[in-house]
């Protein structure tokens, strides 16, 4: 199980070089009352990472001074993924300008962009021999384009050294960043993922910096700009949502022609984060998957440990096969 550390030592933005500094990872949550952490059911148990292949992946990530969402978000699947040399790279630093109640990525004022980062990511992709890579980022509301150009440069750099590697991006919402989405889509990622995270009734408590229907429109706009790009979105359950709200969310995503839906169990990172309201059973996840497929998604992944980039490479192959099958059925009519 990933270990969550809620303080940062020797932070370069603290007192000064060499001084010992301990500050909250989430300063905006530091004074909130502690929330209870529910005991996890048996179906959410994972083994601790530590295999030789896991260590090799970790060494490559550290060598290139890269940030991964696997580590920053405390993903429970890190052992399995890194053992397969799969890692989700998080560009534009490790500090987010927003403060979502569920997220363990640290918050604050980010540093300036690293102009060499796209090349470092591309080198790591080549060294790991990835056939499919997922690139995500923190929210960068401080940047005029929200980091759109940096996404495009990273895609370009990967294509330059690993032209056969397919690229999936998991982006922020680019809220109030006119023209940003167009920059990213023009770089032609193979999969464009933007997570809704939860149902709209939870947004003020769980995702206060975002706007639900803006996110729906963002995904719809991707398909309008380039219908060949697969679109994807994910949510967490266990945050107090009602089943009928999840089903309506599915309809909203289908109205935007989203291809792939992921649904996973929310796991509370620390006592300062939003509490888990309930653990959804495997049977309930299976029911969500069945309903979602009847609504027309090309692919649905709904399990307690589903995460946006978990099995992304295998899922991309399934997406292509599902689109081809659908095209052939339509042509046969």
C-alpha positions, 0 to 999 in steps of 0.5 A: 500500500502506498504511504501518504506523507502529509508534510514536506521537508526541506522545501525550496520555497521555505526558509532557505537552502539548508534550513529544515522546513516542515510545512503542510502538504495542503496548507488550505486543509491544515486547520480543518477538523480530522475526518474519520478514515473507514476500514477498507474492505477486503476487496481493496487490499493491494500488496506493497510495491518492491519488486526489482522491476518496480525499482528499475522504473523508480530509478528511471523516473528519479534519474530524469527528475520526473514527477509521477501522479502514481507517487503524488496521488498515492495511487494504490496500483503503483506496485502493479503498474511500475512492475510492468514499467508503466508510469503516468508522468505529471508535467508542469511541476508537483504543485497544483493551484487548486485545492480539491477536497479529494486530491493528495497532490500538494497545493500552493504557488507552482514554480516556473515551467521547466523548458527541458521537461518535454525532452526529459519525459520523452527520454524516459518514455524511450528508456522504458520502451513504452508502447503507450504513455499517459501524460497528466499535469497539475492545474496551472491556473497561473499560466495564461494558457493553463499549460496547453503549450507545454502539453503540446511540446511534450507530445511533440518530444515523445513523437520525436524519439518514440514515433510508435508510442501512442499518447494519452493525455489527462488534462485540467479543464483549462477554465477561462483559458481561451484557445488552450484546448485548441493548442492541445488538440492540434498536437493530436494525442491518441486519447484525450482524457479529462475527469469529471471526478464526481457528480455535479451535486458534489462539486462545491464540496469536492471540486470547488474550483471546477465547473461540471458543465464546462468539463462536459463541454470541453470533452464535447469540443475535443470531438468537434475539433478532431473526431478521430481522437478517443475521449475519456473521462472518469469519476470516483464513487463513495463520495456521497453520490446517489445512483441516479446521479451517476446514471445521469452523468453517464448520459451527460458524457454520452451527449458529448460523445465520450468513448470511454468511462472509468469508475473507481472507489474514492480512497481518502488520502489523509484525515484532512481530506474529504471522508469516504462516505461508503465503499461500493461493492464489486457487484455495484461496480459491475452493475454500473459497467453494464448500464454504461455499456448499454448507453453506448460507451465503447469501453467502460472500466468500473472496479474498486481499484480502477484509476484513469491510467490503470491498464491504459495501454491494454484499454487503448487496444480495446478502444481501437477494436471497439471502434472498428467493430462499431464502424463495421456494424454501421457499414453493414446496415 
